[in-house]
Amino acid sequence: MHTSNTPDHIVGARLPRWLLPQHWPAAGHQPALATVHLSLGKVQDITPCDPAAALHGTTWDVAGALVLPGLVDAHTHLDKAFTLPRMGIVKPGLLGAIDAMMVDRQSWTEADIHARASRALQWAYEAGTVHVRTHCDWWEPDAKPLAWNVLRELAHDWADRITLERVGLIPLHLYADRSTAMRLAATVAASGPGALLGGFVHSTNWNSQALRHLFEAAQHHGLNVDLHVDEELHPGALGLATTAALLKELRFEGHVVCGHTCALAAQDETTALATLDAVAQSPITLVTLPITNLLLQDATTGRTPRQRGLTLIKEARARGIPVLVASDNVQDPFCPVGSFDPLEALATGVLAAQLDAPFDQWSESLCRADWMRRGTPALPLQAGDPADLLVFTQADHWGFPSRSQGRVVLRQGRVASGHAPAAWHVPTPQLTRSPA
């Protein structure tokens, strides 16, 4: 039996331009509103809204409400989440946060990690996130971290709600020995689907040979790679440029995600843009983490930061490089705020990077799970895809993502969080709304 919580048609949906085909009709300066047709928990079709159409089944008329596909949070740290309340004063900056984390992790237990990560996944689920990638600190060359198996169990337990991938976040120096690099990659590969090889690449631990071993090991074991790269404002940082060069030289067959890459913003224009030109020819996706990067870069006690700490987002997109926006750390020593809602990160990025048309253009950076793997690009919400949607009850495209907290989240066509306003429900069998 159909209820108002399982619509068959969502009429009057304002979809972002990036999701619509080129031939989609316009209504003034905006795309025409859409009707999203659902069936058995999947998208059946998306058509321009026809107010005179006879639609059978449960119909919502959302009257121009913004609608997005399920969200992707491409870079998080579930193992660290919610640890800040039990810490004292944390020194400002990235390295101070690492020091605080190293002390706290000595008291971690599987139950502690499971409770904190489960809370994070629940928050993500309620926000409308369908795909999460988490990094997992991995400090020993011959032993999996305590959190690794916990995250694997959670991936299994949440599989019907969220796709959870996990990345071994391994300091670059552990790859200095090639045989150790191969053992690490073998351990990650043997831990099952959804596992990626990762590394922390920074000028304080720079070793080009170790980075080569990382990619050789990933190639040998058929692993994709996800790196923390150049998370600093040192103009001499070489991580991203070297990554692009190595992928070309090794003819790397997998996909690589490079998070942070803040150093691009500190380099001279010629150097930075030459690196992006090389990245554009590589199987690389960039992830920017506006909230954490603004907090950690150029951070000194008692001094207002002078630099923003973001990577060159616009220049990357102009070169066709996929760019995702993600939450990163939440309520841990690296970042005291956050809610595992990627829209919060986008809102920060819109201001810090002065991004135009956030809904019509930059919301794509929260929805493209296909940008996290190699293969043919695949837009979400195509016929046959799960009907995972967010319908915003208060936001509009002019001010987006302001007022985007109010949302109704559908999972496989059924309301999972939020409440559909009574005004949306249209009596069957026919929609009688006059044209907008």
PyMOL commands that set and color helices and strands:
alter all, ss='L'
color gray80, all
select helices_A, chain A and resi 17-19+84-86+94-107+110-127+146-157+172-175+178-190+203-205+208-221+239-250+262-266+269-280+290-296+313-318+342-352+362-366+369-372+422-424
alter helices_A, ss='H'
color red, helices_A
select strands_A, chain A and resi 9-13+26-27+30-31+34-39+42-48+59-61+67-69+71-76+129-137+163-169+195-201+225-229+256-260+284-288+323-325+389-392+407-411+414-417+425-426
alter strands_A, ss='S'
color yellow, strands_A
deselect
rebuild
show_as cartoon
